[in-house]
Amino acid sequence: MKDVVVKKIEEIGAYEGPHEIPGIRFRHAREPLGVSAWGMNVLELDAGCSGYPEHDHVEDGQEELYVVLRGSVVLQAGGEERVLAQGDMARVGPSVKRKLVTRELGTTVLALGATPGKAFVPSKLG
């Protein structure tokens, strides 16, 4: 892998398969960019999308960082809702159940994940 890799988000294919969720384009960005230290995905959610699954990372200890690149998204985490707009960042710890939903605007979110103090091992979701 080259030491410098540049890609447009649209150049990274969206997941297509049995777990595809309507209204969401889930782009596994880690591998196409050659990232090996953390997981990295680009999530594009249409307006009015509530299909992003609620989940936590208790089993693997992974913390996640969400960066809103475009639009806005509602982060449901820890029993609260937080509206995140373009330029906002939110870290969510492993034990916290989280879910992303959109309302009147669609969004593009960069999701980064890794387990503190451990080497990164890709999950089946990237």
C-alpha positions as CSV (number, residue, x, y, z in Angstrom):
1,M,0.0,0.0,0.0
2,K,1.2,3.5,-0.8
3,D,2.1,5.9,2.0
4,V,-0.4,8.4,0.6
5,V,-3.8,7.3,-0.6
6,V,-6.5,9.7,-1.7
7,K,-10.1,8.7,-2.5
8,K,-13.5,10.5,-2.8
9,I,-16.2,9.0,-0.7
10,E,-18.2,8.0,-3.8
11,E,-15.2,6.0,-5.0
12,I,-15.6,3.6,-2.1
13,G,-18.4,1.2,-2.9
14,A,-21.4,1.0,-0.5
15,Y,-22.1,-2.4,1.1
16,E,-24.5,-4.5,-0.9
17,G,-25.7,-7.8,0.5
18,P,-28.1,-9.5,2.8
19,H,-27.6,-7.0,5.7
20,E,-28.1,-3.9,3.5
21,I,-30.4,-1.4,5.2
22,P,-32.8,0.7,3.1
23,G,-31.9,4.4,3.2
24,I,-28.3,3.8,4.3
25,R,-25.1,3.6,2.2
26,F,-22.5,1.9,4.4
27,R,-19.0,2.4,3.0
28,H,-16.2,0.4,4.5
29,A,-13.4,3.0,4.1
30,R,-10.6,1.4,6.2
31,E,-9.3,-1.1,3.7
32,P,-9.5,1.0,0.5
33,L,-7.5,3.7,2.2
34,G,-5.0,1.2,3.7
35,V,-5.8,2.1,7.3
36,S,-4.6,-0.6,9.8
37,A,-4.8,1.1,13.2
38,W,-8.6,1.6,13.5
39,G,-11.9,0.8,11.9
40,M,-13.3,3.5,9.6
41,N,-16.6,3.7,7.8
42,V,-18.6,6.4,6.0
43,L,-22.3,6.3,6.7
44,E,-24.7,8.1,4.4
45,L,-28.2,8.2,5.8
46,D,-31.2,9.5,3.9
47,A,-33.6,12.0,5.5
48,G,-36.1,10.2,7.8
49,C,-33.9,7.2,8.2
50,S,-34.3,5.2,11.4
51,G,-32.9,1.8,10.2
52,Y,-29.4,2.2,11.7
53,P,-29.2,-0.5,14.3
54,E,-28.9,0.2,18.0
55,H,-25.7,-1.4,19.2
56,D,-22.9,-1.3,21.7
57,H,-19.3,-2.7,21.8
58,V,-19.3,-4.4,25.2
59,E,-17.9,-7.6,23.7
60,D,-14.9,-6.0,21.9
61,G,-14.3,-2.9,24.1
62,Q,-14.3,-0.6,21.0
63,E,-15.0,3.1,21.4
64,E,-16.4,5.0,18.4
65,L,-16.0,8.5,17.2
66,Y,-18.7,10.0,14.9
67,V,-17.8,13.0,12.8
68,V,-20.7,14.7,10.9
69,L,-19.4,15.6,7.5
70,R,-22.7,16.8,6.0
71,G,-26.2,17.4,7.2
72,S,-27.3,16.5,10.7
73,V,-28.0,13.4,12.6
74,V,-29.6,12.5,16.0
75,L,-27.3,10.4,18.2
76,Q,-29.4,8.4,20.6
77,A,-27.0,7.3,23.3
78,G,-27.0,6.8,27.1
79,G,-30.7,7.5,27.3
80,E,-30.4,10.9,25.7
81,E,-30.8,12.4,22.2
82,R,-28.2,14.8,20.9
83,V,-28.5,16.5,17.5
84,L,-25.1,16.6,15.8
85,A,-24.6,19.0,12.9
86,Q,-21.9,19.4,10.3
87,G,-18.5,19.7,12.0
88,D,-19.7,18.1,15.3
89,M,-17.9,15.1,16.8
90,A,-19.1,12.7,19.4
91,R,-17.2,9.9,21.2
92,V,-19.3,6.9,22.5
93,G,-17.8,4.5,24.9
94,P,-18.0,0.7,24.5
95,S,-20.8,0.0,27.0
96,V,-23.2,2.7,25.7
97,K,-26.0,1.6,23.4
98,R,-26.1,3.9,20.5
99,K,-28.2,4.6,17.4
100,L,-28.2,7.2,14.6
101,V,-31.4,8.5,13.1
102,T,-32.1,11.4,10.7
103,R,-35.1,13.7,10.6
104,E,-35.6,16.3,7.9
105,L,-32.0,16.2,6.6
106,G,-29.9,13.4,5.3
107,T,-26.3,13.1,6.6
108,T,-22.9,11.8,5.9
109,V,-21.0,10.6,9.0
110,L,-17.4,9.4,9.4
111,A,-17.3,6.6,12.0
112,L,-14.0,5.7,13.5
113,G,-13.5,2.8,16.0
114,A,-10.8,1.1,17.9
115,T,-10.2,-0.6,21.3
116,P,-8.0,1.5,23.6
117,G,-4.6,-0.2,24.3
118,K,-5.1,-3.0,21.8
119,A,-4.0,-3.7,18.2
120,F,-6.9,-3.2,15.8
121,V,-8.5,-6.4,14.5
122,P,-11.1,-5.7,11.8
123,S,-14.6,-7.0,12.6
124,K,-16.8,-8.5,9.9
125,L,-18.5,-5.0,9.6
126,G,-15.2,-3.2,8.9
